[in-house]
Amino acid sequence: MVDDMRHILVIDDDPTVADHLRHASRMLLPGVRVIAARSGADAAHIMNHSALNLILLDLVLQDETGFDLIPEVQSHAPQTPIVMLSQHDSDAARYVCRQRGVTTFEPKPDPDDAGGYPALVRRLAGYITSGPVCQWPPRE
């Protein structure tokens, strides 16, 4: 049986972010499943066992930065779009993201403002529906 679900991996140490994205996706994008990882180690485990259509990566994590995780994420899912999220929007952060091959940078809504997440999901919809599925390890 083929799984027609689209999968978004959210790497963020704040679980409310994934909850808000999950809720907004359920309302706006049927057939999209949000998977949460709170650290790079959690994300690596998920990437080893899941087919992903989009990866959302928080810039500031508890023990590491999103910049630190970009190479690992790209090695696990080289064709999957990566969107860097941050409440700290700056030209410097956007520049580093471009230099490191991140697909795009999106300002992250405040975790206490669930209303900002539907707008974010709408902006990301094109990446979710058009992004290639990457399975790691590759199927032979």
Backbone torsions as a table, in degrees:
resi	resn	phi	psi	omega
1	MET	NA	135.1	-179.2
2	VAL	-92.5	134.6	177.5
3	ASP	-87.2	113.4	-179.3
4	ASP	-88.9	-0.4	179.1
5	MET	-66.6	145.9	169.8
6	ARG	-97.2	143.1	-175.1
7	HIS	-123.1	128.6	175.2
8	ILE	-110.3	126.5	172.7
9	LEU	-97.9	123.4	177.0
10	VAL	-107.3	116.0	177.7
11	ILE	-104.1	101.3	-176.8
12	ASP	-155.2	134.3	-178.6
13	ASP	-77.0	-7.4	177.0
14	ASP	-99.3	109.2	-176.3
15	PRO	-64.5	-21.6	179.4
16	THR	-67.0	-27.8	178.3
17	VAL	-62.5	-50.3	178.5
18	ALA	-62.8	-38.5	178.6
19	ASP	-61.5	-46.2	179.1
20	HIS	-64.1	-41.5	178.3
21	LEU	-65.9	-39.1	178.3
22	ARG	-62.0	-46.7	-179.2
23	HIS	-63.9	-47.1	-179.5
24	ALA	-64.2	-39.5	179.2
25	SER	-65.7	-40.1	179.3
26	ARG	-60.3	-39.5	-179.4
27	MET	-73.5	-40.0	-168.9
28	LEU	-102.7	-26.2	-173.3
29	LEU	-132.8	79.2	177.7
30	PRO	-58.4	143.3	179.7
31	GLY	89.2	6.6	177.3
32	VAL	-111.2	129.8	178.7
33	ARG	-112.4	131.6	178.0
34	VAL	-99.6	125.7	178.6
35	ILE	-113.3	132.4	-176.2
36	ALA	-105.8	140.6	171.2
37	ALA	-132.2	134.0	-177.1
38	ARG	-98.3	-2.1	-179.4
39	SER	-155.2	171.0	175.7
40	GLY	-63.2	-38.0	179.2
41	ALA	-64.5	-43.9	176.7
42	ASP	-60.9	-42.7	-178.9
43	ALA	-63.3	-41.9	179.7
44	ALA	-60.7	-42.3	178.8
45	HIS	-61.6	-46.0	-179.7
46	ILE	-64.3	-43.8	-179.1
47	MET	-64.5	-27.5	177.5
48	ASN	-74.2	-16.9	-173.2
49	HIS	-126.0	7.0	-173.9
50	SER	-136.4	148.5	169.2
51	ALA	-89.7	127.9	-173.8
52	LEU	-121.6	144.3	177.4
53	ASN	-107.0	-20.1	-178.3
54	LEU	-159.5	141.7	176.1
55	ILE	-122.7	123.5	175.4
56	LEU	-104.9	123.0	-172.3
57	LEU	-122.6	120.0	177.9
58	ASP	-73.3	140.2	-179.4
59	LEU	-70.3	-38.6	-176.6
60	VAL	-114.3	110.1	176.9
61	LEU	-110.6	170.5	-175.3
62	GLN	-61.7	-49.0	-174.3
63	ASP	-113.6	3.1	-177.1
64	GLU	-160.0	173.9	176.3
65	THR	-112.1	160.6	174.0
66	GLY	-59.9	-35.1	176.7
67	PHE	-58.7	-40.4	179.5
68	ASP	-62.1	-33.6	-174.1
69	LEU	-86.6	-15.0	-175.9
70	ILE	-52.6	-49.9	-178.4
71	PRO	-59.8	-40.6	-180.0
72	GLU	-66.9	-44.0	178.8
73	VAL	-61.3	-44.5	180.0
74	GLN	-64.9	-33.9	179.5
75	SER	-70.6	-33.0	178.5
76	HIS	-79.9	-35.3	-172.7
77	ALA	-138.1	68.0	-171.8
78	PRO	-64.6	-24.5	-178.2
79	GLN	-102.0	-2.4	-176.7
80	THR	-87.2	130.3	178.4
81	PRO	-60.2	139.3	176.6
82	ILE	-117.0	126.3	176.6
83	VAL	-115.0	121.9	176.8
84	MET	-85.1	131.0	177.6
85	LEU	-113.1	141.1	175.2
86	SER	-162.4	144.1	171.1
87	GLN	-80.4	-10.2	-179.0
88	HIS	-105.6	78.0	-177.6
89	ASP	-78.1	127.2	177.0
90	SER	-150.3	155.5	176.3
91	ASP	-61.9	-36.1	-179.8
92	ALA	-64.0	-43.6	179.2
93	ALA	-64.7	-42.6	178.4
94	ARG	-62.0	-40.4	179.3
95	TYR	-62.5	-47.5	179.6
96	VAL	-61.6	-41.1	178.1
97	CYS	-59.3	-46.6	178.7
98	ARG	-61.0	-43.9	-178.7
99	GLN	-63.0	-30.4	-176.3
100	ARG	-97.4	7.8	173.4
101	GLY	85.6	17.0	176.1
102	VAL	-72.2	139.7	-176.5
103	THR	-62.3	-48.1	178.8
104	THR	-161.3	167.7	178.1
105	PHE	-118.3	132.5	178.4
106	GLU	-128.0	134.1	172.4
107	PRO	-63.2	135.8	-178.6
108	LYS	-91.3	129.3	175.6
109	PRO	-62.2	156.3	175.9
110	ASP	-61.3	132.2	-179.8
111	PRO	-58.8	-23.8	178.9
112	ASP	-83.5	-4.6	-178.8
113	ASP	-114.8	85.3	-178.3
114	ALA	-61.0	-24.3	-177.9
115	GLY	-66.5	-20.5	179.8
116	GLY	-78.9	-16.2	-174.9
117	TYR	-75.8	-36.0	174.9
118	PRO	-58.4	-39.4	178.3
119	ALA	-64.1	-39.6	177.3
120	LEU	-63.5	-44.9	179.8
121	VAL	-61.7	-39.8	177.3
122	ARG	-61.4	-40.9	179.3
123	ARG	-66.9	-31.3	-177.3
124	LEU	-88.0	-9.7	-172.6
125	ALA	-54.7	-40.0	180.0
126	GLY	-63.3	-35.6	177.7
127	TYR	-70.5	-37.0	-177.8
128	ILE	-68.3	-44.7	-175.0
129	THR	-79.8	-26.3	-176.4
130	SER	-104.8	-10.9	-176.5
131	GLY	-67.7	140.4	178.1
132	PRO	-69.7	145.7	175.4
133	VAL	-79.7	131.3	177.3
134	CYS	-118.4	122.1	176.1
135	GLN	-105.7	128.1	177.0
136	TRP	-124.5	129.9	-3.2
137	PRO	-70.3	155.7	-178.2
138	PRO	-58.1	142.0	176.5
139	ARG	-80.1	140.4	-179.1
140	GLU	-97.1	NA	NA
